[in-house]
Amino acid sequence: MANIDATGPIEKAGDTKRGRRLLFLLLKIIVSVSLLGYLVTKLDFSSLTKLQSDIVWYVAISSVVMLVALGFMTVRWKFVLALIEMKNYSLRLLYDFYLVGSFFNIFIPGAIGGDAMRLYYVSKAYHLTKTKSLLSVFIERIAGLFALGLILMFSLLFNDTIRSKLDFGFTLIVLSTAGMVLALVIAKYFIQRKMAVGYKEMAIILLLSGLGQFGDILIAYIYALYFDLDISVLNLMSIMPLVYIATVIPISLGGVGVREGVMTAGMALYGIDVSDAVLVSFLLYLTKILIGLGGWIVYMKSGERKISMETIDA
């Protein structure tokens, strides 16, 4: 009798899934490279002369701001984890996990991102189920998006320029804000099925999310000050939430290219020269790369050994 390879269809299905993943990865690379290439063509290379040696101090300050923002996000994560399952979570260890996640977000293409690494590490360190770990990160991401939406709506109330150019009137702002509040109430209803959370806890999570998300706004403003650009923090509060929300759309590698493109377009609405806007967006990304490299150092120095040493029994 002829041998029948029972694993044939399974192997073919696996090859098909791998092929799709590789195709999507290739498409994301193409989108990122294309967008970055387009932005480079818009860059007036004579403007690079504006970059002097003192830019190092601005990069250093921006890196500190980003590290502080990660601190707020870590406190938020610890708060959410404690609501899901009370344990003696180490803020330092969770901060390390966030740094490692930033490295994977920046440097590792494909399906394994920073959130996936944080899920793995926190599950291993604290004996949490995958469901509980996933819930903590999911709540973080949802809270982050809501915080960005509220920052955007607040800024639009005082921002005539972007309101008029985007045709975003007060009525639409009120309706959008009311819609977000309603969505929060609905989200609370579903989340309560998995964990005990009230409006006080939700307010704390949103506050920490807003403080964490404000990091990129301040960093963009720091670089705008370096180039002496006529743009305020309030203006950037209207731009950066749109930048972050755009990067959530999975059409590029970690939002590379999309982030810089939306940021450049947003700053152009305020009359900022495209070349200057591109430089600010590139410097912001450079700051993220530096923090990612810091995460790589933590990853190499700690890894599994540190996790096993600080594992806390349930």
C-alpha positions in Angstrom: 0.0 0.0 0.0 1.2 3.5 -0.7 2.2 5.6 2.3 -0.1 8.4 3.1 1.4 11.6 4.6 -1.2 12.6 7.1 0.8 15.8 8.0 0.8 17.1 4.5 -2.3 19.3 4.7 -1.2 20.7 8.1 2.3 21.5 6.8 0.8 23.2 3.7 -1.5 25.2 6.0 1.5 26.3 8.1 3.5 27.2 5.0 0.6 29.2 3.7 0.4 31.2 7.0 4.1 31.8 7.0 3.9 32.9 3.4 1.1 35.4 4.3 3.1 36.7 7.3 6.2 37.2 5.1 4.0 38.9 2.4 2.5 41.3 5.0 6.0 42.0 6.4 7.3 42.8 3.0 4.4 45.1 2.3 4.9 46.9 5.6 8.6 47.3 4.7 7.7 48.8 1.3 5.2 51.2 2.9 7.7 52.4 5.5 10.6 52.8 3.1 8.4 54.5 0.5 7.0 57.0 3.1 10.5 57.7 4.5 11.9 58.1 1.0 9.1 60.6 0.2 9.9 62.6 3.3 13.6 62.7 2.5 12.8 64.1 -0.9 10.9 66.9 0.9 13.9 67.6 3.1 15.9 70.7 2.2 19.4 69.4 3.0 20.6 73.0 3.5 18.4 73.0 6.6 20.7 70.3 8.1 23.1 73.1 8.8 20.7 74.1 11.6 21.9 71.0 13.5 24.8 72.1 15.7 26.6 70.3 18.4 24.2 71.6 21.0 21.5 69.4 19.6 23.1 66.7 21.8 21.7 68.4 24.9 18.2 68.6 23.4 18.3 64.9 22.5 19.5 64.1 26.1 16.7 66.1 27.6 14.2 64.5 25.3 15.4 61.1 26.2 14.9 61.9 29.9 11.4 63.1 29.2 10.6 59.8 27.4 12.0 57.8 30.2 9.8 59.7 32.7 6.8 59.1 30.4 7.6 55.4 30.5 7.6 55.7 34.2 4.0 57.0 34.2 3.1 54.1 31.9 4.8 51.6 34.2 2.8 52.9 37.2 -0.3 52.6 35.2 0.5 49.0 34.3 1.2 48.1 37.9 -2.1 49.7 39.0 -4.0 47.7 36.4 -2.2 44.5 37.3 -3.1 45.0 41.0 -6.7 45.4 40.0 -6.7 42.2 38.0 -4.8 40.1 40.7 -3.2 41.5 43.8 0.5 40.7 44.0 3.7 42.4 45.1 4.6 43.8 41.7 8.0 45.3 41.4 7.8 48.7 39.8 11.5 48.5 38.8 11.0 45.1 37.1 7.9 46.2 35.3 9.9 49.3 34.1 12.6 47.0 32.8 9.9 45.1 30.9 8.6 48.3 29.4 12.2 49.2 28.3 12.7 45.8 26.7 9.3 46.2 25.0 10.5 49.5 23.5 13.5 47.7 22.0 11.3 45.1 20.3 8.9 47.7 19.1 11.7 49.6 17.3 14.1 47.0 16.2 12.3 43.7 15.7 10.0 43.6 12.7 7.2 41.1 12.4 4.5 39.8 14.7 6.6 39.8 17.9 6.3 43.3 19.3 6.9 45.0 22.6 3.5 44.2 24.0 4.0 40.5 23.2 7.3 40.5 25.1 5.8 42.3 28.1 3.0 39.7 28.1 5.6 36.9 28.2 7.8 38.4 30.9 5.0 39.5 33.3 3.3 36.1 33.0 6.6 34.3 33.7 7.7 36.6 36.6 4.4 36.7 38.4 2.7 33.4 37.4 -0.1 35.2 35.8 -2.3 33.4 33.2 -2.0 34.6 29.6 -5.6 35.8 29.8 -4.8 38.1 32.8 -1.6 39.4 31.3 -3.3 40.1 28.0 -6.1 41.9 29.8 -3.7 44.2 31.5 -2.0 45.3 28.3 -5.3 45.5 26.5 -6.7 47.9 29.2 -3.5 49.9 28.9 -3.8 50.3 25.2 -7.5 51.2 25.3 -6.9 53.7 28.1 -4.0 55.2 26.1 -6.3 55.8 23.1 -9.0 57.3 25.2 -6.5 59.6 26.8 -5.2 60.7 23.4 -8.8 61.4 22.3 -9.5 63.5 25.3 -6.2 65.5 24.9 -7.2 66.1 21.3 -10.7 67.3 22.1 -9.4 69.6 24.9 -6.9 71.2 22.5 -9.4 71.7 19.8 -11.5 73.8 22.1 -8.8 76.4 22.1 -7.3 75.8 18.6 -9.0 77.9 15.9 -6.4 77.0 13.3 -6.9 73.3 13.1 -10.6 73.5 13.8 -11.1 75.7 10.7 -8.8 73.7 8.5 -10.3 70.4 9.4 -13.8 71.8 9.6 -14.1 70.5 13.2 -16.7 72.7 14.9 -17.7 73.0 18.6 -20.8 70.8 18.1 -18.6 68.0 16.6 -16.2 68.4 19.5 -19.0 68.1 22.1 -20.5 65.1 20.3 -17.1 63.4 20.0 -16.4 63.9 23.7 -19.8 62.6 24.6 -19.2 59.6 22.4 -15.9 58.8 24.1 -17.5 59.1 27.6 -20.3 56.7 26.5 -17.6 54.3 25.1 -15.8 54.5 28.5 -19.0 53.6 30.3 -19.6 50.6 28.0 -16.0 49.6 28.3 -16.3 49.7 32.1 -19.3 47.4 31.9 -17.4 44.7 30.0 -14.2 45.1 32.0 -16.0 44.6 35.3 -16.7 41.1 34.2 -13.0 40.3 34.5 -11.9 42.6 37.3 -13.2 45.0 39.9 -12.9 48.5 38.6 -14.9 51.6 39.3 -15.0 55.1 37.9 -12.3 56.2 40.4 -9.9 53.5 39.2 -10.7 54.4 35.5 -10.0 58.1 36.2 -6.6 57.2 37.7 -5.8 54.9 34.7 -6.8 57.7 32.3 -4.7 60.3 34.2 -1.6 58.1 34.1 -2.2 57.4 30.4 -2.5 61.1 29.7 0.8 61.9 31.6 2.5 59.1 29.7 1.2 60.1 26.3 2.2 63.8 27.0 5.8 62.7 26.7 5.9 62.8 22.9 4.1 66.2 22.9 6.8 67.7 25.1 9.6 66.1 23.1 8.2 67.5 19.8 8.0 70.9 21.5 11.6 70.7 22.8 12.8 70.1 19.2 10.5 72.8 17.9 12.2 75.2 20.3 15.6 74.1 19.0 14.6 75.1 15.5 12.8 78.2 16.8 9.5 77.1 15.2 6.3 79.1 15.8 4.3 76.3 17.3 2.9 75.9 20.8 2.3 72.9 23.2 -1.4 73.4 22.6 -0.9 73.2 18.9 1.1 69.9 19.3 -1.7 68.6 21.6 -3.8 68.7 18.4 -1.2 67.0 16.3 0.4 64.2 18.3 -2.8 62.3 19.2 -3.5 62.0 15.5 0.1 60.9 14.9 -0.2 58.1 17.5 -3.7 57.0 16.3 -2.4 56.8 12.8 0.5 54.5 13.8 -2.0 52.1 15.3 -3.1 51.2 11.7 -0.9 48.2 10.8 0.3 49.3 7.4 4.0 49.9 8.3 6.7 48.6 10.5 6.0 50.0 14.0 4.4 53.0 12.4 7.7 54.1 10.8 7.0 56.5 8.0 3.3 56.9 8.9 4.3 58.6 12.2 6.7 61.0 10.4 4.3 61.7 7.6 1.3 62.5 9.7 3.4 64.7 12.1 4.9 66.6 9.1 1.4 67.2 7.6 0.0 68.3 11.0 2.8 70.8 11.6 2.4 72.1 8.1 -1.2 73.1 9.0 0.4 75.7 11.3 2.7 77.0 8.6 5.7 75.1 9.7 8.2 74.5 6.8 8.0 70.9 5.6 11.7 70.5 5.9 11.7 71.7 9.5 8.8 69.5 10.4 10.6 66.4 8.9 13.7 67.2 11.0 11.5 67.4 14.2 9.8 64.1 13.3 13.1 62.4 12.6 14.6 63.6 15.9 11.6 62.3 17.7 12.2 58.9 16.2 15.9 59.1 17.0 14.9 59.6 20.6 12.7 56.5 20.5 15.7 54.6 19.0 17.9 55.6 21.8 15.4 54.5 24.4 15.1 51.2 22.4 18.8 50.8 22.6 18.5 51.2 26.4 15.9 48.5 26.4 18.4 46.3 24.5 21.0 46.8 27.2 18.5 45.8 29.9 17.5 42.8 27.8 21.1 41.7 27.4 22.0 42.3 31.1 18.9 40.7 32.6 17.0 38.3 30.4 15.7 35.1 31.8 18.2 35.2 34.7 16.7 38.3 36.2 13.2 37.1 35.7 13.8 33.8 37.4 15.6 35.6 40.4 12.7 38.0 40.9 9.9 35.6 40.3 7.2 36.0 43.0 5.1 33.0 44.0 1.4 33.5 43.6 
